[in-house]
Amino acid sequence: MNSATKVGVYALGLAVAFGGAAGIGKAVGPVGGTAEMASHEGDGGGHGGGHGGGGSTTPSAGSVPGGLQVSEDGYTLTPRETTLTPGEKTDFRFTINGPDGRPVTGFKPLHGKRLHLIVARRDLSGFQHLHPTEIGGGVWTVPIELPKPGVYRFFTDIQPDGATRQLTLGTDVFAPGDLRRTPLPKPEQVAKVDGYEVGLTGGLTPGKSTELTLTVSKDGKPVTDLEPYLEAYGHLVALRQGDLAYLHVHPDGEPGDGETKPGPGVTFFAEAPSAGAYRLYLDFKHDGKVRTAEFTVHAGDAGTPAEEPAPEPEPGHDDQPHTH
């Protein structure tokens, strides 16, 4: 395939090693196989659960990882448009339609927000964590710019009033043009962003809960005054290469609990049930600004080459499984 290909004909499916509902923190099984999720969850894993130490929840075999469905439990992510011009800021609008087909207006806050929007291009580049505004009648809006041509996955973290659990819904949005795919960066133990260095210790072992600690420094000195962001000192999103299964977890502890320190280290626990390549995105806040450090992590055999991306859907087609 040529390095540049027209969006809508090209292919690239990259993704996550953890697959799971947004704040809940779940891990998924092999891409294309039966998806089984497990994680460091309970009251401490997700947007709505606080940070107490957490438990573990394993949905029944056959569950579909979070973010792979546009509809779940009767709730549907419905964008007003699915094609945006790359490099142009757009007022992106959407609704979450309920089982009755009408836009939902009541949501339980998840870490201080009623709805979280996560965006990533299907080659795992272009990550954005946004917080749209409801403008009435269940319509949400957010200014967004998709930097390059490609197919982007939009994820929403929500818990509608009346829903029994948090949901992560996902849909594809297209930015037409010549695609130049960004290769997945090789694993590194240190990520640099805006003059900060973030070190990663720990790794992922398929089938086992493992500890990941992200340590923030600046100018060679540990940062010990991280600022609370969405009721935490750090937010971690993981996407598995191959299917963009989604996981959003949070560290144990919370600001003001008398035990959790504001840096330099922020610790997470996660379980990767299968070998593969994962992209991790750590959001942290310091000096009044939120920054994102990114890492590539391999679960299992680090020498195993990443799979070739699966063909991307053409505009107007959604190959992801739907449930109603």
N, C-alpha and C positions, 0 to 999 in steps of 0.2 A: 504493500500500500504506500502511496506517496506520502511525504511528510505533511503535505497540506491537502486536505480533502474537504469537499463541501459538506457542511453540517446538514444532517438529514439523510446522508448516504453513508457517512463514515461510521466507524465503530469505536467504542471505548467504554468498557464498563469496569470501573474500579470501585474498590469499596473497603469494607470494614471487617474487621475480625470480630468485633463484638457486634451483635446485632441486637437491638433491643429498643424498648420504648424509651423515649426521651428522658426525662429525668429519672427514669426507673433504673437504668443500668442493667441491661441484659446482655448475654452473649449468645451468639448464634452458632449453629453447626455449619458443616461444610456447604459451600455455595452450591446450589442446585440439588442438595439433598434435603432430608428431613431437617427442619429447623428446630433445634431445641435450645431454649434460652435458660441461662442461669446467671446470677450475679450477686454482687454485694449490694443488697437492696434493703428491703424492709423499710424502717423509718429513717434510714440514713443514706439511701442511695440516690434519691432523685430530687427533682425540683420541688416537689411538694412534701417531701418526707423529712426535712431537717437533716441533721448530721449525727445522729446518736450512736454509732457503732454499726448499725445496720444488721440485717439478717440475710436470708437467702431465699429467693423465690424461683422455682423452676416450673414454668408452665408445661402443660402436657405436650408430649411429642406431637409434631405436626403443626405447632404454632408457627405463624409467619413472623419473621423478625420485624421490629419497628422500622418504619420509614419505607418499606417496600410496597405498601398499599396506599392507594389514594382514598380508600374507604375501609372503615373498620367499626364494628359494633353499631352500624347504622349511621355513622358520622362520615362525612365526605369533605375533603379539601377541594374547593371549587374556585380556581383562579378566574378572573375576568378575562385575562389573555394569557396565552402560553408562548408567545413569541415576543422577545424584546430586542431592541437594537443594541448591539454591543458597543460599549464605550459611551453610551448616552444615559443620563440619569432619567429614570422613569418612575412615575407614581404607580407602583404595583398594588393592585387591589384584589381582594379575594374574600370568600366567606367560608365558614365551616357550616355545612348544612346538616341538620339533624335527621333523625329517622322519619320525621314528617315531611322532609324535603325543604324545610324553611331554614333560613340562616339562624344559627344559634347566637343568643345574646348574653347568656349567663355562663361564666367560667369560674372555676376555682383558681385562685392565684397559685402559681408555682414559682417559688423563689422570687416573690415580689412582683411577678408579671402574670397577667392572665393568658398570655400567649407568647411563645418564643418562636422565632423563625431562623432556621439554620440553612445556609446555602453553600453548596460546593459543586464545582464542575466535576463531570464524571471521570476526569483523570486525577481527582483529589486535590486539584489546585483551586484557587479562588474562594477560599473559605470566608464566610461572613456569618456573624451571629447578630441578629437584628431583633428589634422589639417594635412591631407595628402598633399603630394607633387605631382604635375603633372609632369610626366617624358617624355611627348611627345605623340602626337596622341590621346589626350584625356584620357590617362591611368593614374590613380591615384595610389599612393602607400603610405603605412604607416607601420612602424614596430609596431606590436601589439602582446600582450600576453594575452590569455584568461586564467585566473588563475585556474579555476576549470572546470570539465566536466559539460556540460549543453547545453541548447539552448540559444543563445544570439541574441538580436535584434540589428541590425546595422541601424542607421538612418543617412541620409544625408540631410543637410540644403543647398539649392541651389536656385539660380535664373538664369537659362540659358539665354544667350542673345536671345532675341526674345520671351521669355516667358512673359506672362502678370502678373505673380505674383510669389512670393516665393513658393517653394515646399519642402515638407518633404517626402522623400521616405524611405521605410524600407524593410529590408529583414532579414531572419533568417540565422544564421551561427551556425554550430554544433561543439561542442567539445566533442568527444566520451569518454565514461568512465562511472563509477558508479556515479550516481547523488546523492548528499546529499543536499537536498534543504535547503536554508537558510530561516528561518521564518522571516516574516516582523517584524522589531523592533517595539516595542510599542511607542506611541507618547511621546516625551520628549520636553521640552522647551529649552533645552541647548544641543548642540552638541559639542564634543571635537575632535580636529584634530591637530596633531603636536604641542601640547602645547597651542593652541588657543582654546578659548571658543566662540561659536557663539550662541547668544540667539535669540529665535524666539518669537515675539509678534504678535498677530492677529491670525485669523483663516480663515476657508473657510465655506461659507454659500451657499448651493445650490441656484442657481438662482440670486445671488446678487454679485456685485463687492465688494471685500473686500481687506483690506490693510494688507500686510505682511511686517514686518520690521525685518531684520536680523542685529544684533548688534555684532560687532567683538571686542574681548578683548584678552589680553595676560598678564599672570602673574597678573591678577586682575585689569589691567589698560586698559582703552579704547584705541583701535587702531585708531588714527586720521590721519594716513598717508598711507592709502590704495593706492596701485599703479594701474594705468589704465591697464586693461587687455582687449584686443579686444575692445578698445574705450569705456570702461565702468568700474565702480568700482565693479560691481558684475554681474554675469550671473546666472539666475535661470532656471533650467529644472524641469519639473514635469511629472511624469509618474503615470498613474492610474492603480491600481491593478485590473487585470482581462483581459485587452486587450492591454496593453502597448500603449495606445493612448498617444500622445506626445505633449508637450508644451514647448516652449523656449521663455521666456520673459526677459525683461531688465528693470532696474529702470528708473524712470523719471530723467531727467537731465543727464549731461555728463561732464567728466573732462574738465575743462577750460571754462565752460560756465558762470563763475562768480557767480554762485549760489550753485552749487552742491559741498558738502563737501566730502573730501576723508575719510569718516568714522566718528565715528564708525558705524553709522547706514546706511543701504542700504534698500530702500523701494520699494516694488513692489505692483502692483494691479492685482488681478486675479479674475475671476468668475468661480465658479464650478457649473455647472448646475444640478448635481445629487449628491446624497449622496454616500459615498464610501471612501475607503482608498487611500491616495496619498503618493507618496514618492517624496520629494523635494531635489534637489541637488544644492547647492550654490557654485559657483566657485568664489574665491576672490584671489587677489595677494598681497603679502606683503613680504618685504625683498627679492625680486627677485624671489619668488617661488609661483606658483599657488597651492592652496589647495582647497579641496572640503568638505563642511559640509553637512551632510545628516539629513533629518527629515522625520518622518512619521506624516501625518496630516489627520484627519478624517473630511470630510464634512458631515454635518448632524448629525445623531445620533452617537455619539462617542462610544456608547455601542453596536452598531450593529457589529456582527462578520464579518470578511472578508470572502468573498466567497472562496470556494475551487477552486484552480487553474484549468483552463480548460486543457484538454489533449493537450500536445505539439505535433506539427507535427513531423512525422518521417522524418529522413534524406531523402532528395530528394523530399519532398512534401511541398508545401506552401499553407496553408489554408487561407491566408489572401486574401481579395478581391483585384482584379486587375482591373484597368481601362486603356483604351488605347485611 
